[in-house]
């Protein structure tokens, strides 16, 4: 992080747009610690052999020596990517060292090297010190048991690491709708940028003076080449940054609308299995899951992972297999023509595909109270905890909602805000939130849960300044000061644009498979001799996956599963010819 005004986001070269580079940035350190000289020499040898030229390898023969080295590196502002420590050391255990290292280098990856008898301590450390991984001795052969694990962790660290800054600078005002719109777009598309608040940062004033601009022209986006845009539109920013807005082919085997977990899973499986695949995304990849600060119940990630990291991994997979990701592009309709599905874009262009997968996901419902719309983007946010958390430093904030998204946002905000208040209409969270998340909230001292409380009004002039809270049992109301309100009060499917030929339930979710057969007059609109496939909509060759589908489970894992299932059905559809 570049001081406390930098929003950390990153991007890999798997995208078609470039990553900001810093040629003079020093190589980060990997620190290995073990009190056994032979083990320390062996692990240092293996690390140097594999990471030479990319990282500097440092070793220490005790926990105290390692801690002293970390203190020196911190004082000299040197980057430390990973600490790999033995557990059993006489002066300081590995868990103790890693816990202390977290206070100095909070973003550094932490790995425990243990004997089989110490696995209980390692598993316990995952929760207590946010251990990223533990490895068992011996690690031979390192090509199988050591390097793949460390490579994966270091790839994740590199994706978040921001060296001395030479990339995008976004100059604006906190609690400004225009600034929020740009922050949300850049972070959602995984572009690294430095946020400079004009009211707090001297660098921001220096930039405006250099560019001969005034505060009334904010926000301003300054690019690495020195050029800048004043109050830019998102399409113009996308073109400047090199996002791919145009398709490369005239016809695709499958067009996937939406780049959330289900859409990206469909893209990975479609492209990897040889289908000509294009993904169309209105805003940014990741969907609602992409904005999650931490997903802890996703299979295969015992320490959890952020939504941004999951998105980065999925996009890199899909593009590596040859899928095209077009963003930002807005789809406005689908129609049949000559046995093709024609996807009509809002810019007047069209994409022709043999099949379509609908994976637009859902959006948060709006808070319908006085002042909420007026302060949208200026203190009132829908699922934007990651981009606006720093602006809440030291302030009291409110989170409305009792689902996992609300809980994850509260946990993330608690790292910045002085107080985080969760407002729920019912008496507890047990029916709407995962147990592990409820326990985390209970154990976080600056988070409080308020049952039977609703927001009756949002207060403020140019920006939000407080809320009126109402007890839905007693009817009593009171005003409370607050810097921000984060809203997670249920979702609605993003299906308003779909043609009438694609049937939906009463809430707007897309009907598929056997659910279609329960509709009165099914035989009248379904003209094929075969029955609809499990994920097929009322428009043959058009499938739905993930949260958009009626009856979906609304979990990341199930969305990924449905996205991959949809490609199996695309294959079947193409094979039978209709």
N, C-alpha and C positions, 0 to 999 in steps of 0.2 A: 504494500500500500504506500502511495506517495503521500505521506503525512495523513491527517485525518479527513482530508477533503477529496481523496481519491477513491473512486468506485472501481473495484477490481473486476474486470471481465477479460476474457481472453478468447482467442480463436486459433485453430490449427490450420495448417496449410491445405487441409482437405477441402476447405472452401475455395471458391473461385476468386475471392477477394484476398488481398495480402494482409499479412500480420505485420504490425509495427515492429521494426527491428532496431536494436541498439548494438552496433558492431563493437563498441568499446566497453560494453558491460562485462564485469569480471565473471569468471567461471564460479558457479556456486560450489559450496562445500558439501561433502558427505563425511560425517563423523562416525567412526566405528570405535566401540568401547568394549574392552574385555580385560580382566585381570590375569588371564592365562596368556603368557607371551607367545606360545605356539599358536593358539587359536587366533590371537590378534594379528600375528604375522600372516596367517593363512587367509583370514577374511580381508585384510588390507591388500594382499596380493591379488585376490580374485576381483576385488573392487577396482583396483588400478587397471587390471587387464581388460575389464569390460567397459569402464567408464572413462578411460584415458582420453583427454581432448575435450570432454564434455563437462567433467566435474573435477574439482580438486579433492583428493582423498586425505583426510586427517585422521589420526588414530590417538587413542588415549588408553592407558592401562589401569585407570581407576575412575570411579564415578566423579570424584572431586576434581581430578585433572580435567576430565571432560567438561564439567560445569565451568571451571575456570576458563577453558578454551572458548566455550560458548559466550561467556561474558566478554572476553576480549574481542571476539568476532562481532558481537553486538555493538560494542563501543566504536569499532572501526567501520560500522555499517556494511559488513560483509554478508552476503546471502548464504544461508544454510538450508539446503534442500531436504536433507534426511539425516536422522540420527539412528544408528543401529547399535543397540546396547545389549550386552549380556545381562541376565537377570541376577545371578548369584555373584555378588562382589562384596568384599568384607566391609568397606567403608560406606557404601551407598548402593542399594539395590538398583537394578535397571529400571524398575517401575518408578522409584523415587527420582532418579535422574531424569527420566522422560517427563515426569510431572513438573519438575523444576524447569526443564528446557521449554516447556509449553508457555511459561510466563515470559520467557525472553524471546522466543521465536514461535509465536502461536500458530503460524501457518506451516511450519516445518513438519514433514512426515516423520512419524515415530514408529520404529519397529523393534520388537523385543526378540532377542535370540535366547532360546530356552532349551533346557533338557525336557524330556517327556514328563518328568515328575513335576515340572513347574507349569504345566498347561493351565491348571486351575487359576493360578495367579495371573497368567497372561489373559485369560478370558475375562477375569474380573477387571483387569486393567483397561479393557476395551471401553467399559462404561466409566470407570473412575478417572482415567487420564486421557480418554479419547485416543487410545492406542489404535494405530492404523492397521497393524498386522503383527503376527508373531510367527517366528520361524523356529523349527526344531533342529537341534544339532544331531548328526552332522548334516550339512547342506550339499553334500556331494551327490551327483554331479551338479555344480552350480548352474550349468546351462539349463537344467530342468527345475531345480529346487530353490534357486536364489535369484538369478537374473530376471526371469519373467515377473516375479512379484515386485522386485525393485523397479523394473522398467515401468510397470503399470502405475506404481505410486509416484514415480518421478514425472511421468507424463501428466498425471493429474496436478502435481505441484507446479510444473512448468505452465500449465494452462491458467493458473491463478497468479503466477509470479509476475510482478511488474517491476522491471529494473528502472534505473534513472530514465526519466521520461523523455521520449522523442516521438510520441504518437499523437492521437487526437486530443484536442483540448476543447471542452465544452464549457463556455462561460455563460452563466445565467444567474437566476435568482431561485433560491430554495422556495418551495411552496408556490411555484409559478406553473400554471398548466402547460404553457409552451415549453418550458424547460423540462418538465416531467415527461412530456410526449417524446422529446428527443432522447432523454435518459432511458426511457422504457424501450425505445426502438433500438438504440445502440446495445444496451445490455441484453435485450432479447435476442438479437442477432449475433451475440458473443463477440462484439467489437470491443477491444480494450480502449478506454478513454480516461482522461483525467477531468474530474469535475471541479470547476472553480466557481465558488459562490462569490458574486460581485460584492456582497455586503461583508464578507469575512476575509477574502483572500487578496493580498496585495498583488499577487501575480495576475489576478483578473483585471485589476485597474491598469497594470502595466500593459497587458495585452490590448485593452481598449485604446489606450493612448497610442500605442504603436500602430494600431490599425486605423486610427483617427475615427473612432466610433464613440457613441454616447450610450449611457445606461438605458436610455429609452429604446435602443435598437436590439436589446437582448431578447432571446438568447443568440449567441454567436458560436458557430462551430468552426474551429481552426484545424486544418489538416496538416499532415506531416510535411507536406511540400511548402507550407507557408500560406497557401490560399485559404480563403474563409468564406462562409455563407452566413448571411444575416437572416434570422427567422426562417430558416429553410423548410421546405416541404419534405416529407419523408421520401416520396419518390425521387426527388432531386438528390437527397443524401444517399439513397441506395445506389443511384447511377454513379455518383462520384466515388463511392467506396467500392464499386466493382461488383455489386450483387448482380446475379444473372436474371435479367427481366424477360429474356426472349428464349423460346424453345429452340433446340438445335435440330429437331426433326419434324417432318410433316405429319407423321402418324406414329402413335405409341401403342404398345400392347396394353398398358395400363396407365391411367392418369389418376393420381392420388391427390385428393383435395384435403389439405390440412397436414401439418407437420408436427403434430403432437406424438405421444408414444405409439399410438396405433398406426398413424400415417407413416412414421419413420420405420416401424417394424415391417409394415407392408413394403416400403421402399427397399429395405435391406433384403427381404426374402425375394421380392420381385426381381430386383437387379441381379442378385446372386444366382438366381435360377435362369438367367438369360432373357428375361423379359425386358423390352425397351420401356423404361420406367421414367415418369416425370412426376414430381411433387410440386403442388401449387400451394403456396402459403401466403395468407393475407397480410400477416404482420411479421412474425418471427417464429423460428422452429422451437419446439418444446411444449407448446400449449400451456395449460395450467400447471402441469407437472414441472415444466421448465422454469417456472418462477418460484418453485419450492426451495426453501433454504436447506432442507435436509429431508431425504427419504430414507427411513431407517428400517423399513420392513420389506425391502425389495430383495428377492432371493439372490444370494451370492455376494452380498455386500454387508458383512457383519458389522462394520463400522459406519454403515450408511454412506450415502453420496448425495450431492446437491442435484437439484433439477438441472442446473446449467451443465454440470459435468455429465449427467446422463444424456442430455441433449447433444453435447459435443461428441461423445462417444458414438451415439447413434448416427449423427450426421456424417461423421468420418467413415463409419462402416458403409452407409448407403452410397456416398459419393465414391468411395474406393471401388465399389462393385459396378459403378457406372450410372447410378441414378442421377437425374438432373433435378436440382432444387431451384425453383423459380420463386423469388421473393423480392419485394412485396408485390404480389399480384392478387387481385380480387376477382373471384368467380361470381357471375351474376345469374347464370342459368345453365341447364343441360338439356339437350334435345337429341332425338334420333334422326339420322340422315344416312341413307345408303348403308345400313347395318353398322354404322359407326356411331359412337357417342360424341357429340360435338359439345365441348366445354367452352362456353362463351365468357369472355373476360370483360371487365368493366371498361377497359381501354379500347373496346371494339374488336379486339383480335380473338381468334378462335384456336382451340387445340383439338385435334381429331384423335380419338382413341378407340380401340376395340372394346375396352372395359374401363370402368371407373370405380374407385373405392372412395366412399365418402367418410372422411375422418376429421371433420371440422371441430369436433369436441364441443365443449360448453363454455359459457361465459357467466361471470358472476351477476346475480340479479342486482338491480339498482336499489339503493335505500330511498324509499319514497317518503322523505320527511322534509320540512322546510329547511332550506339552506344547504342540503346535500348536493344538489345539482350545481348550485352557485359556486361551491368550493371544490368541485371535482378537479383533481390535479393540483389544488392549492391547499392541501391538508386532508382532503378526503380521497382515499385511494381504494381501488379494487384489485386485490392480489398483487400489490406492488411493494411488498415489504423489503425486498432485496435492494431496489433502486433508491428507496427513500429513507432507509434506516439511519444513515449517517446524519441526515438533516434533523433527526430526532434526538441527537446526542444530548443527554442530560435532561430531557423533557419527559413529561407524562403523556402517554399515548393510550388509545383505546382500540381494542380488536373486537369486532362484532361477528359472532358466529361460534358454533360449537363443533365443527368438523375438523378433520385432520389438517386441512389447509390453514385454518385459523390457529390451531395449536402450533404448527410448524412456524407460522409467521410470528406468533408470540415469543417462541423460544429464540428466534433470530433477533427480534427487536429488543429482547431483554439484554442483549450484549451492548446496546447503545442507549436506550431510553432509561431514565431513572426509575420509572414505574410503567408497567404494562398491565392494563386492566382488560380482562376478557368478559364481555357481556353476553349472557345467554338468556333466552326467554323461558327455558325450562328450569328444573331444579338441579340438574347435574349434567355431566358430560358423558356418562357411561353408555348411552344409547347411540351416540353420534361420533365418538372419538375413540381411537385405538388405546388400549390399556397402557402400553409403554409410554405413549405421549402424555396421557393424564398423569402418570407417575413423574415424568420429567417436569411438568408444569408445577406439580405440588412441591417439588424439591428445588424450585428456582425462587429465591427469596423476593425478587422484585416483580414477580407475577402474582396477580390476585384474580380470582374468579368471582363474578357477581351474578348469581342466579336471579331469575325473574326480572331482569332489568332490560329495558329497551331504550334506544335513542329516539327522543321526541323531536329534537331540533338541533341543527348545527349552527353555531354562532360565529360571527366574525364579519369583517368588512372586505378588505382585499384578500385576506387569507383566513383560514379557520383559526379561531382563538379559543373555542370551548364547545361544550355540548350540554344539552338539556337531557337529563336521564329521567326515565319514568319507571317506577315500580309497578309492574303489571298486576300485582296482587292488591296493593293498597291504593294505587292511583296517585301516589305522591310523586312530585317532580322536584328536581334540584339542578342548578347550574354547576358545571365543573370545568375548570380551565384545562385545555389540552392542546398539544401541538399538532396532532394528527389522529385520523380515524381510519382504520383499515377494515374493510368490509368483506365478509365471507358468509353471506346469508343465503346460500343456495345458488343453484345454477339453472340456466336455461339453454336449450340446445341452439346452436347457431345454424338454424334451418330455415330462417324466414325467406331466403332467396330461392329455395327449391321449387321446381315446377309442381303443379297439382298432380302430375302423373306419378310422383313419388309420395306415397301415402305416409301419414304420420298419426301418432296417437293424440289424445286431447291436450297433452302438454307440449306437443311439437317434436317429440322424439320419433325417429324413423322406424317404421314397422318393417320387419324382415321375416323370411322363412315361414314357419308354421303360423306365426301371428297374422300373416296376411290372409291365410285361409279361413280365419275366424271373422273376417270382414264380410258384411252382407254384400252380395253381388260380386264375390271374388271371381267367379267364373266369367263374369262379364268383362272385367278388365285384364285378367290373365289369360292370354290367348294361346299359350304354348301347351303342348301335350304333357310335358314334364312338370313337376312341382317346383316351386321356388327353392333354391338352395338355402342353407341355414342363415347365411348373412346376406342373401340377395333381397333387394328391394322390389317394389311393385313395377319398377322399370327394369326389364331383363338386361343383364350385363352390368348393372349398377349395384354395388355392394356397400354395406355400411358396417363400420367397425368402431369399437370404443364407446366413449360416453355418449355419443350422438345417437346410439341405437337404443330403441325401446327395450327395456329389460336388462341393460348392461349393468355390470357390477360396480362401476365407478372406482376402479383401482388401477394403478399403473400396470401391474402384472397382467390383469385381465385385458386391458387395452392392448398391451403388447401381444398377448395371445390371439386376440381377435384380428389384429393387423396381420399376423402371420397366417392365420386361418383363411383370411380373405384371398390371399394369393393362391392358396390351394384351389379355391373355388374359381378364381380367374383362369387357372390352368384348365380346369374341367370345362368351363364355359367356352374357352377358345377351342378345346378339343372337340366338343360336340357341334361347334359352329353356330350356336344360338342359345 
